[in-house]
Amino acid sequence: MATDPALPAAPPKPTWDPRRPQPPFPWLRPTIRIRLTLLYGGMFLIAGIMLLSIIYLLAAQALSVGSELPFKIISGQVGSNSCKFPSGPSADELNRAMAECVNQQRQHALDDLLSRSLLALLGLAVIAFAFGYAMAGRVLSPLGRITRTARAVAGSDLSRRIELDGPDDELKELAVTFDDMLERLQRAFTAQQRFVGNASHELRTPLAINRTLLEVHLSDPAAPVELQQLGKTLLATNERSEQLVEGLLLLARSDNQIVERKPVDLAEVAEQAVDQVHAEAEAKGVVIRGERKSAVVQGNGVLLERIALNLVQNAVRYNVPSGGWVEVTTEVTHGQAVLVVSNTGPVVPAYEIDNLFEPFRRLRTERTGSDKGVGLGLSIARSVARAHGGHIAAQPREGGGLVMRVTLPI
């Protein structure tokens, strides 16, 4: 499925950084920094627990809770503020009471040692986790720099470099390798831009000259009928070649991001496309309908109009012979602008949907020789949608035809 009107010029090299969806709770993400912090803090906590257990066992062994006293009382009275002793006891009773009192004091000392040690361990664990988090951030700071550079490059800013300073370790080696890769990518991208610019001139000029010469010969009323018929055939072939060249150039440009963005209402874009295809739809007996609600996006109006025009033209041209219809709707759904083009037409198998978006591919037709276009319409529509940070999807319609859905961020 394809279209064949003249295609607009695409914008220059873009530098837009595409928006990335953020998780609902970013602080819960298991980042490397969090994992390293848990590793450092966990190792410290385990080491602290082991050290505390050893100290407790050594202290318990030294105090020997439950052992006999190293002395005995033969006679007399004993007073204590923490223990109660019987009045007028015998020596044995007094020794038993003294041993019980001392054992209680030993156990109290061990319990106090354990509680204070646990509090100290808890405080040191908090300090250890904070210190581990800070150190992990310092160690991983080069990775953050690499990530920021990669995001800038994702927005087609190939001039960015990491240029990481510091010791010659694995992270610096990764940064240098990444810079070398960016350098090669920038050279390849520059060469592609240069080729597109040269091809734009070298391919358009001879085709324009051929069209002018053919139109001049066809304007001669004295030309034989056979020559006029041949001229019309050659003119149609030349026009098809111009469309192919323009489509290829636009396809090469629109694979990039859009630099200059302005508010564009998809409803107005769809109306423009419907107006341009209205005459062709009437000639084929196709009714165009649908409610177009306002859906403003940030983008390039010419390229967005190209998406709508390609989809509406395809829906009209690949329709049923009689009694067909095309429905064009625009709306805002879930914070995104949506353009939907549905149409009646031949039954499209689901396994052939992906092939329709490939260049020069049509449904059950040859790659060349079709009078309905050059086979780049949906390829261009997909590239332009991607350049705007959106996507396009096709779905077979029950009873025949397609439902094309373009989703763009607002």
C-alpha positions in Angstrom: 0.0 0.0 0.0 1.5 3.3 -1.0 0.8 6.9 -2.1 2.2 9.0 -4.9 1.8 12.7 -4.3 4.8 15.1 -4.1 6.6 14.7 -0.8 7.8 17.6 1.4 11.4 18.3 2.4 12.4 16.9 5.8 14.0 18.9 8.6 17.8 18.9 9.3 19.6 16.8 11.8 17.7 16.7 15.0 18.8 16.8 18.6 15.6 16.2 20.5 15.9 13.9 23.5 12.9 11.5 23.5 10.9 11.4 26.6 11.2 8.2 28.6 8.5 6.8 30.8 9.4 7.0 34.5 8.5 4.2 36.9 5.9 5.0 39.6 8.5 4.6 42.4 12.0 5.3 40.9 13.7 5.0 44.3 12.6 1.3 44.4 14.5 0.4 41.3 17.2 -2.2 42.0 20.0 0.0 40.6 23.6 -1.0 40.8 24.2 1.7 43.4 21.5 0.3 45.7 22.8 -3.3 45.2 26.3 -2.2 46.0 25.1 -0.3 49.1 23.2 -3.4 50.3 26.3 -5.5 49.6 28.6 -3.2 51.6 26.2 -2.7 54.4 25.2 -6.4 54.6 28.9 -7.5 54.8 29.5 -4.9 57.5 26.4 -6.1 59.4 27.4 -9.8 59.2 30.9 -8.9 60.3 29.5 -6.9 63.2 27.2 -9.7 64.3 30.0 -12.2 64.2 32.3 -9.8 66.2 29.5 -9.2 68.8 28.9 -12.9 69.2 32.6 -13.6 69.8 32.8 -10.7 72.3 29.7 -12.0 74.1 30.9 -15.5 74.3 34.3 -14.5 75.6 32.8 -12.2 78.2 30.4 -14.9 79.4 33.3 -17.4 79.6 35.4 -14.9 81.6 32.5 -14.1 84.0 31.6 -17.8 84.3 28.0 -17.4 85.1 26.8 -20.3 87.4 30.2 -21.1 88.7 31.1 -21.2 92.4 32.5 -18.2 94.3 36.3 -18.1 94.7 35.7 -17.4 98.4 33.5 -18.5 101.3 32.0 -16.8 104.3 32.7 -18.6 107.6 30.6 -16.4 109.9 29.1 -12.9 110.0 26.5 -10.7 108.3 26.4 -9.5 104.7 24.6 -6.4 103.5 23.7 -5.4 99.9 21.6 -2.9 98.1 20.9 -5.2 95.1 20.5 -8.6 96.8 18.6 -9.8 99.8 20.3 -12.0 102.4 18.6 -14.0 105.2 18.9 -12.6 108.7 20.9 -14.7 111.1 21.9 -17.3 108.5 24.3 -20.1 108.8 27.5 -20.0 106.8 26.2 -22.3 104.1 23.0 -20.4 103.6 25.0 -17.1 103.4 27.4 -18.6 100.8 24.5 -19.8 98.7 22.8 -16.4 98.9 26.1 -14.7 98.0 26.7 -17.0 95.0 23.1 -16.4 93.7 23.6 -12.6 94.1 26.9 -12.6 92.2 25.5 -14.8 89.4 22.6 -12.3 89.0 25.0 -9.4 88.8 27.1 -11.3 86.2 23.9 -12.1 84.1 22.8 -8.5 84.4 26.2 -7.3 83.2 26.1 -9.7 80.2 22.6 -8.6 79.3 23.6 -4.9 79.5 26.7 -5.7 77.4 24.5 -7.3 74.8 21.9 -4.6 74.6 24.5 -1.8 74.4 26.4 -3.7 71.8 23.3 -4.2 69.7 22.5 -0.5 69.9 26.1 0.4 68.9 25.9 -2.2 66.0 22.6 -0.7 64.8 24.1 2.8 64.8 27.2 1.7 63.0 25.1 -0.2 60.5 23.3 3.0 59.6 26.6 4.8 59.2 28.0 1.9 57.2 25.0 1.9 54.8 25.2 5.7 54.3 28.9 5.5 53.8 28.5 2.5 51.4 25.8 4.5 49.5 28.1 7.5 49.2 31.1 5.4 48.1 29.0 3.5 45.6 27.8 6.7 44.1 31.4 8.0 43.8 32.6 4.7 42.2 29.7 4.6 39.8 29.7 8.3 38.9 31.5 7.6 35.6 28.6 5.2 34.7 26.2 8.1 35.3 28.2 10.3 33.0 28.2 7.5 30.3 24.4 7.1 30.7 23.7 10.9 30.3 25.9 11.0 27.2 24.1 7.9 25.8 20.7 9.6 26.4 21.9 12.7 24.6 23.1 10.6 21.7 19.6 8.9 21.7 18.3 12.3 20.8 20.6 12.3 17.7 23.2 14.6 19.3 26.2 12.6 18.0 28.6 15.4 18.8 28.5 14.6 22.5 31.5 12.8 24.1 32.1 11.4 27.5 35.8 12.4 27.8 36.2 10.7 31.2 39.1 11.6 33.4 40.6 9.6 36.2 42.6 6.4 36.6 43.0 4.1 33.7 40.6 1.4 34.9 37.8 -0.6 33.4 35.3 2.3 33.5 37.6 4.6 31.6 38.3 1.9 29.1 34.5 1.6 28.6 34.2 5.4 28.2 37.0 5.5 25.6 35.4 2.7 23.6 32.1 4.5 23.7 33.7 7.7 22.5 35.3 5.9 19.6 32.0 4.3 18.7 30.3 7.7 18.7 33.1 9.1 16.5 32.5 6.4 13.9 28.7 6.9 14.1 29.0 10.6 13.6 31.2 10.1 10.6 28.8 7.6 9.1 25.8 9.9 9.8 27.6 12.9 8.3 28.4 10.8 5.2 24.7 9.8 5.0 23.6 13.4 5.2 26.1 14.3 2.5 24.9 11.5 0.3 21.2 12.5 0.8 22.0 16.1 -0.1 23.9 15.1 -3.2 21.3 12.5 -4.3 18.6 15.1 -3.8 20.3 17.3 -6.4 21.7 14.7 -8.8 18.5 12.7 -9.0 16.0 15.5 -9.2 17.7 17.5 -11.9 17.6 15.0 -14.8 14.1 14.0 -13.9 12.9 17.6 -13.9 14.6 18.1 -17.3 13.0 15.0 -18.7 9.6 16.1 -17.5 10.1 19.6 -19.1 11.1 18.1 -22.4 8.2 15.7 -22.5 5.7 18.4 -21.6 7.1 20.6 -24.4 6.7 17.8 -27.0 3.2 17.0 -25.8 2.2 20.6 -26.1 2.9 20.5 -29.9 -0.5 20.1 -31.6 1.2 18.8 -34.8 2.7 15.8 -33.1 1.5 12.4 -34.3 -1.0 10.5 -32.1 1.5 7.7 -31.6 4.1 10.2 -30.4 1.7 11.8 -28.0 0.7 8.5 -26.5 4.4 7.5 -26.1 5.0 10.9 -24.5 2.2 10.5 -22.0 3.5 7.0 -21.1 7.0 8.4 -20.6 5.7 11.4 -18.6 3.8 9.0 -16.3 7.0 6.9 -15.9 9.0 10.0 -15.2 6.5 11.2 -12.6 6.6 7.9 -10.9 10.4 8.1 -10.8 10.2 11.5 -9.2 7.8 10.2 -6.6 10.1 7.3 -5.9 13.1 9.7 -5.4 11.2 12.1 -3.2 9.9 9.2 -1.1 13.4 7.7 -0.7 14.8 11.0 0.4 12.0 11.7 2.8 12.4 8.2 4.2 16.1 8.7 4.8 15.5 12.1 6.6 12.4 11.1 8.6 14.2 8.2 10.4 15.8 10.9 12.6 14.2 13.0 15.4 12.5 16.3 14.7 14.4 19.4 15.7 11.9 22.2 15.3 8.6 21.4 17.0 5.5 23.5 17.0 1.9 22.8 18.2 0.1 20.9 15.6 -3.6 19.8 15.8 -4.1 16.3 14.4 -7.7 17.2 13.7 -6.6 20.0 11.3 -4.0 17.7 9.8 -6.6 15.0 9.2 -9.0 17.6 7.7 -6.3 18.7 5.2 -5.7 15.1 4.2 -9.4 14.4 3.7 -9.8 17.6 1.6 -6.9 16.5 -0.7 -8.3 13.0 -1.2 -12.0 14.0 -1.4 -12.1 14.2 -5.2 -10.4 10.8 -5.6 -12.8 9.3 -3.1 -15.9 10.6 -4.9 -14.6 9.2 -8.2 -14.2 5.8 -6.6 -17.5 6.0 -4.8 -15.9 5.9 -1.3 -17.5 7.8 1.5 -15.2 9.5 4.0 -16.6 10.0 7.5 -15.6 10.2 11.2 -15.4 12.6 14.0 -12.1 14.5 14.4 -11.6 15.9 17.9 -8.8 18.3 18.8 -5.5 16.6 19.6 -2.6 18.9 19.8 1.0 17.5 19.6 4.4 19.0 19.3 5.9 18.2 15.9 6.4 19.1 12.3 3.1 19.9 10.6 4.2 19.0 7.1 5.5 15.6 8.1 2.4 14.9 10.2 0.2 15.8 7.3 2.2 13.3 5.2 1.2 10.6 7.6 -2.5 11.4 7.5 -2.4 11.9 3.7 -0.7 8.6 3.1 -3.1 6.7 5.3 -6.2 8.3 3.9 -5.0 7.8 0.3 -4.2 4.2 0.9 -7.6 3.7 2.5 -9.4 5.2 -0.5 -7.3 3.4 -3.2 -7.3 0.0 -1.6 -11.0 -0.2 -1.0 -13.9 -2.2 -2.3 -15.1 -1.5 -5.9 -18.4 0.0 -4.7 -20.1 1.0 -1.5 -16.9 1.5 0.4 -16.1 3.9 3.2 -13.2 5.4 5.1 -13.4 6.6 8.7 -10.9 9.1 9.9 -11.0 10.0 13.6 -8.7 11.9 16.0 -8.8 12.1 19.8 -6.8 12.2 23.0 -6.6 8.9 24.8 -4.6 8.2 28.0 -2.5 11.3 27.6 -1.6 10.6 23.9 -2.9 11.9 20.6 -4.4 9.2 18.4 -5.2 9.2 14.7 -7.2 6.3 13.5 -8.0 5.5 9.8 -10.3 2.6 9.1 -11.6 1.4 5.8 -13.5 -1.3 4.0 -11.4 -3.3 1.5 -10.0 -6.8 0.8 -9.4 -9.2 3.6 -5.8 -8.8 4.9 -4.2 -11.8 6.6 -2.7 -10.9 10.0 0.7 -12.4 9.0 1.1 -9.9 6.2 0.6 -6.8 8.3 4.2 -6.3 9.2 5.3 -6.6 5.5 3.1 -3.6 4.6 5.5 -1.3 6.4 8.5 -2.4 4.5 9.7 -0.3 1.6 8.3 -1.3 -1.9 6.0 -3.9 -0.3 2.3 -4.2 -1.2 -0.4 -6.7 -0.4 -0.2 -9.6 -2.9 1.2 -7.4 -5.7 4.6 -7.0 -7.4 7.2 -4.7 -6.0 6.9 -2.5 -9.2 4.4 -1.8 -11.8 1.5 -0.7 -9.6 -0.4 2.4 -10.6 -1.3 3.1 -6.9 2.0 4.3 -5.7 5.7 3.5 -5.3 5.4 1.3 -2.2 6.8 3.8 0.3 3.7 5.3 1.8 3.5 3.2 5.0 7.3 3.1 5.4 7.4 6.9 5.4 4.4 7.1 7.8 6.2 4.7 10.2 9.5 6.7 10.0 7.7 10.0 10.6 5.8 8.6 13.5 9.0 7.3 15.1 10.7 10.7 14.5 8.0 12.3 16.6 8.4 9.7 19.4 5.3 7.8 18.5 4.4 4.7 16.6 1.9 3.3 14.0 0.1 0.0 14.1 -2.1 -1.8 11.7 -4.8 -4.3 12.5 -7.0 -6.3 10.1 -10.6 -5.2 10.2 -13.3 -7.8 10.5 -15.0 -8.2 7.1 -12.0 -6.8 5.2 -9.9 -3.7 5.2 -7.5 -2.3 7.8 -7.5 -0.2 11.0 -4.4 2.1 11.1 -3.7 3.7 14.4 -1.1 6.4 14.9 -0.2 7.3 18.5 1.9 10.4 19.3 3.0 11.9 22.6 1.4 15.2 23.6 
